[in-house]
Amino acid sequence: MKTSKIFGVAAAAAIAASALAVPASAEGTYHAYIGIQSASYSFRNAWYEPSYGKGVTGDDGMVYFDQITGWDGPTAVSKGGVFTDAEITGDGTYTVSVTDFDFGADETLNLLFVSTDIPLDAGITISDVKVIMDGNTKYTFDEAYLSPDATEYVEPMMINIWNDDLGKADGLFGYTMPTSSVEVTFTVSGMGDASAAAADTTDASADVAETTSASTGNTAAAVIASVMAIAGAAAVATKKRK
């Protein structure tokens, strides 16, 4: 048998084992990040934005998503920024925020939004969106206003000077430019209770283990057999393609 065939079978087995090990709750975890842009275009973009989003390191060595990025002429510079992002594991209230920033002499924001990785078709609702600046609540959206430009993910917007529904440059609410913190809290519904889901998963795992033990006497053997069956199928498929 060629090395490539051995590797193919081993890889199939590893993938199958990995799939069996993934907890069900992992599929129901999402993330949220505060997005912001000031009048002079100092910003944190949406996490998926290709040039300045999450994980992007510029030629200048800056990881843009981990800071407020501003400009000195054509040169990108850091404007500080310490972020609190949110891991969304079930229905509840979450907060994203930024502190320790320097927007200089800017007196207004161009954009304020929450960037999530929740698919638009996930059936999840965002409500009770509160904008809090320097510790003071400035405005509450009973229902989140979702960006009409977002094509894949749920993206509540609070300020957008180019959007008619959000009041354009006048905005829906007045504020003094924040100097120490910007927070957005929001309520998620439609995912179900995280703790209940975890309990259900635990109970289901226990039931499976007990049933397997009663019928075969060896849960590990059943898992290994399943993995090997998948690996064998992969090997057969490889032979057929030759």
N, C-alpha and C positions, 0 to 999 in steps of 0.2 A: 504494500500500500504506500502510495506517495505521501510525503510529509504534508502536502496541502490537504489531502483527504483526512489525515489524522487531525490536523488543525481544525478543519471544518466540523468534524464530529465533536471535538472538544469544545469548540466555540458554541455549538448548538446546545450542548449539555450545560455549559456555563450560563448561557442566556436563559435557558429553561429554569435552572436553579435560582437565578436572580429574580425571575418573574415570580416564582413561588414565594420568595422572601419579602417582596415589596408589601408593606402594610396597606390595607384598603384605604385608610385615611389619607395617605399621601396624595391620592388623586383629588381630594377635596380641599387642598390647601392652596390659597392664593396670596398675592402680595400687593401692597399699596405703597406708593411713594408720593411725596409732595412735589408738585411742579410749580415753578414760579419764574416770572420775568419782570424786571423793572423797566422804567422808562428809558434807561440808557442801554437796555438789552443785556443786562447782567442776568444770568439765567441758570435754571436746572431744567432740562428738557424731559420729555417722557422717556421711560426706561427703554422703550424699543426703538428710539430714534437712532438711525444708523451712524450719524456723525458724532453725536454727543451723548448717546444713551448709556445704559448700564454696561460696564465692562469695556468701554472704548477708551483706549489710551492714545493720546495725540502724539504727533511727531515731537512735540515739546516735552513729552513725558508726563503730561497732566492726565489724570483720570477724571474727566470732566464731570461725571455723574456723582462723584464724591465731594463736590465743592459747588459753590456759586461761581460760575465762570463769567468774568467781565472782559473788558477790552481796554487796552492802551494803544490807541490807533488800531492797526490791524493785528496786534499781538494779543493773544489770550492771556489773561492773568487771573489769579485766584482772588475772589472776594470773600473768602472764608466760607463758613457754613458748616454746621453740625446737624446732621439729619437723624430724625427718628422715623423709621419706616415701620410698616405693620405687616404681620403675618396673619392672614385671615383664615381661621380654622373652622368657623361656624357662625351661626347667627350671633349678633352682639354689636357692641359699639367699639370703634377703633379710632386711633389718633395717629396722624402723621404730622411732622413739624420740622421746622428749621430754626436754628438759633445761631448766635455768634457770626452774623453776616455783616457785610459792609456795602450798603447800596449808595454810599457817598451822598451826593446832593439830590438824588432822585426823590421826587415828592409823590410819585404814583407808581402803581404796578400796571403792566400791560396784561399780564396773565397770572392767574392763580387757579390751580387745578389739582386733581388727584389722579395719578397715573396708576392703573391696576393691570394685572394680567388675567382678569376675569373675562372670559369670552362673552361677547354680546348676547349670544344665544344660550347662556348658562341658566337663565331663569332666575337670576339673583337681582334683588332690588336694593337700591341705596336710598336712604331717607335721612331726615334730621341732620342735614349737613350744617355744621356750625363753623363760621370763620372767626378765629380768635387771634387778636393782634395785641402783643405786649400784655397778655393776660386778660384782655377785655373782649367779650363776645360782641362782634360787630354786626353779624347778620346770620340768620338761620333760614335754610331752604327746607321746607317741609318735605319736598320731594327733590331729589338730585336733578340738576339740569345736566344732561349728558351731552358731551360734545357731538355736534352733528358731523364733524369731520373725522371722528374716530370710526374706523372701519372694522376693527377686530376686537377691541377691548373696551370694557366699561370705563369711561373717563369723565367723572363729574367735574364741571367747571363752575367757578364762582366769579372770576373776573376774566373778561376778554374784551379788550377795547375795540375789536373788529367785529364783535357779534351784536346784532340788533337786540336779540332776546335778553342779553345781559346788560343792556343799556349803553353799549359801546363805551366811549371815553368817559361819559358821566357815571356809568356803573349803576348797579341796583342799590348801592349803599355807600354812604360817606365814611371816610376813615382818615386818620392821620398816618402818614407813612410809618410803618413799624420800625423800631430801632433795636429790639432785642429778640423778639420771637414772633413767628407766624405758625399757628396751629390750625388744623382742620380735623374736626371729629365727625364721624358719620356712623350710621347704623346699617348693618347688613342683615337682610332677611332672605329666606329662600334656600339656605344651605342646610338648615337643621341644626340641632344642638350638638356642639362639638363633643362635650363630655358623654352625652348619650350615645353618639355614634361610636366613640371609643369603647364604651361598655358593650354595645352590640357586637362590635368586632371581636372583643375578648371572649364574650359568651359564645359566639359562633365558632371561634377557634377551639374553644374547649369542647364544644359538641362534636366537632370534626375529629378531634384527637380521641375522644372517648369512643366514638363509633368505629374509627379505624382500628383502635386497639382491640375492640371486641370482635371485629371480623377477621383481622389479620394477625393481631398480636404484635405488630411492628410498624408503627407510623413511619419511621425513618426509611424502612425498606420500601414502603409504598411510594414515598417521595422519590427515592432513588430509581425505582422501576419506572416511574413516570418520566423522569429526566432522561433515562437511558432510551426509553421508547421514542422520545422526541429526537434524541441524538441519532438513533438508528434510522429514523425516517429521513433525517438530513443526509445520512450517508447513502441511502438508497437513491435519493433525489440526485445526489452528486454523480452516482454511477450512471443514472439514466441520461444525464446531460453529456456524458462523455461520448 
